[in-house]
Amino acid sequence: MINGAHVIIYSQDAEADRAFIRDVLGFPGVDAGQGWLIFKLPPAELAAHPTEGQSRHEFYLMCDDIEATLDDLTERGVVIDVPISDEGWGLLAAIRLPSGGELPIYQPRHPAAKDL
């Protein structure tokens, strides 16, 4: 029986991004050995979208109030890489990881499976 999912973010500076996830985003984690941190995520969802191009995978953070969440993150020194845009299905933005990578975050307007 499947009991969870494991998401990987590839990073040019994994140590800095791990510290950010732990200290700024506040995700609790375990040390799998030699400082290799694995974080507990909030409830998650999985969707399969059609594509005509190469298959790929994406990872988004979700929130109930994107403006309040981004304000809170900005107060903690997080850089907003992509300002809020209305995509119809939700309000989308992106924050910058210490490594320079982008992490999308959105407030859904669709029914959320995480709430089941």
C-alpha positions in Angstrom: 0.0 0.0 0.0 1.4 3.4 -1.0 1.7 5.5 2.2 3.3 8.7 0.9 5.2 10.6 -1.8 8.8 11.8 -2.0 9.5 15.1 -3.8 13.0 16.0 -4.9 14.2 19.6 -5.7 17.5 19.5 -7.6 19.6 22.5 -6.5 22.9 24.2 -7.3 23.3 24.9 -3.5 21.4 22.1 -1.7 22.7 23.0 1.7 21.4 26.6 1.4 18.1 25.5 0.1 17.8 22.9 2.9 18.4 25.6 5.5 15.8 27.8 3.8 13.2 25.0 3.8 13.9 24.3 7.5 14.4 27.8 8.8 12.3 30.1 6.6 9.5 27.9 5.4 9.5 26.0 8.8 9.1 22.5 7.5 10.1 19.9 10.1 12.6 17.3 8.9 14.8 14.3 9.8 18.5 13.8 9.2 18.8 10.8 7.0 22.5 10.8 7.7 25.5 13.1 7.2 23.2 16.2 7.2 21.0 14.9 4.4 17.7 16.5 5.5 14.3 15.1 4.4 11.3 17.3 5.2 7.8 16.6 6.1 5.4 18.4 3.7 1.9 19.7 4.3 -0.9 17.7 2.8 -0.3 17.2 -0.9 -2.2 16.5 -4.2 -1.2 14.8 -7.4 -2.5 15.7 -10.8 -1.8 14.3 -14.3 -1.9 16.9 -17.1 -1.8 16.2 -20.8 1.2 17.3 -22.8 2.2 17.1 -26.4 5.9 17.8 -25.5 8.4 16.0 -23.3 7.0 14.6 -20.1 8.0 16.6 -17.0 7.2 17.1 -13.4 6.4 20.2 -11.4 6.2 21.1 -7.7 4.1 23.9 -6.3 3.5 25.1 -2.7 -0.2 25.8 -2.0 -1.7 28.4 0.4 -5.1 29.7 1.4 -4.2 33.4 1.1 -1.4 34.1 -1.3 -1.1 37.8 -0.5 -0.8 37.2 3.3 1.6 34.3 2.7 3.9 36.3 0.4 3.8 39.3 2.9 4.8 36.9 5.7 7.6 35.4 3.6 8.8 38.8 2.5 9.1 39.8 6.1 11.3 36.8 6.6 13.6 38.0 3.8 12.2 35.8 1.0 12.5 37.3 -2.5 9.3 37.1 -4.7 10.7 36.2 -8.1 7.3 36.2 -9.9 4.5 38.5 -8.7 1.0 37.3 -8.3 -0.9 36.5 -11.6 -4.5 35.4 -12.0 -4.4 32.2 -13.9 -8.2 31.5 -13.6 -7.6 28.2 -11.8 -5.8 30.1 -9.0 -3.5 33.0 -8.1 0.1 32.1 -8.9 3.5 33.5 -7.9 7.0 32.2 -7.3 9.6 32.7 -4.6 13.4 32.5 -5.0 15.4 29.8 -3.3 18.8 30.7 -1.9 20.3 28.6 -4.8 18.6 30.9 -7.3 15.9 28.4 -8.2 12.3 29.3 -8.4 9.6 27.7 -6.3 6.0 28.3 -7.5 3.3 29.0 -4.9 -0.4 29.3 -5.6 -3.8 29.9 -4.0 -6.2 27.5 -5.8 -9.6 28.4 -6.9 -10.4 24.8 -7.8 -11.6 22.2 -5.3 -8.6 21.0 -3.4 -8.1 17.3 -3.0 -5.8 18.0 0.0 -9.0 18.9 1.9 -10.6 15.5 1.5 
